[in-house]
Amino acid sequence: MARRRTLTLTNEKRNELRDYRDHHPSPQVRERCAALLKIAEGASPHWVAKEGLLKERDPDTVYAWLSSYEAAGVAGLVARQQGGDRRSGL
């Protein structure tokens, strides 16, 4: 069986995610931070994707957010392009 991914946060990192969740101008960033806070509180990423957000997400999406955060912190959540047309010039 696969090992469940978790997120352990220091108080400083938790407060940073809360601040971004509550005040960032981009709704996508606010959603990603909310998802990560729920994972840090003990919810599984799969549950967060299916039940824990306002809109159901593919679990792979939430796992990608978790990986981005683990690799680059909040900057990985802010800088990451999500969806849309990726072709240049359009």
N, C-alpha and C positions, 0 to 999 in steps of 0.2 A: 504494500500500500504506500502511496506517495506521502511524504512528510508534509504536514500543513505548514504553510508559510505564515510567519508572524512578524510583527514590527515592535521593537522595543525603543521607546523614546525617552530622552532625558526631559526634565521639566522645561528646559530652554527650547528644545526642538518641538515639544508639544505646544508650548505657547506660540512659537513661530507659526506652526500649522493652524492653530486657532485664529491667529491674527489674519493670515491669508484667507482662511475660510470665511471669516466675518467681514473682511474689508477689501479684498482684491477686486478690481473693476471687472475682471473677466469671470463670467459664470463657470467656465470650464475649469479654471484654476480653483475656484471655490468648491466645486464638486469633487475634484481630485483630492483636495485637502480634507474634506469631510469624509471621504471614503477611507483615507489613510488613518484618520483619527479613530474611526470605527474598528479598523483592523488592529490598531494599537490597543484598543479597549478589550480585545479578545474575540471579535467576530472574525469568521473566516472570510478570505477575499471572495470566495464563491458566493457566500451568503450576501455579502455587501453588494455584489454585482446584481444578484437576483432580487433581493428584498430590501436592502439597506439604503437605497438612494431613491430620489424622486422618480427617476426614470430607470427602468431595467437596462442593464448593460451586459455585454458579453463578458463572461468571467476573464477571458484572455485580456480584455481591455484593462480591467482592474489590476490583474497581475502585471501588466506592462507599466501601469502607473506606479505600482509598488517597486518594480525593478528600477524605474527611472529615479524614484526618490532615493532608493538605496545607493544608486550610483552617483547622483549629483545633488542630492538634497532638493530643496524647494526650487532651485534654479532648473532642475530637470523637469519639473512639472510645468513651470512657466514657459520655458523655451520650446517645448515639444509641440510640433504641428499636429493637430488632430483633425482627421477628415478633410473634406474639401477636395478640389481638383488639384492634383499635384503636378500636372503638366505645366511646363514653363510657358509664359506668354499668353496664358488664357485666364 
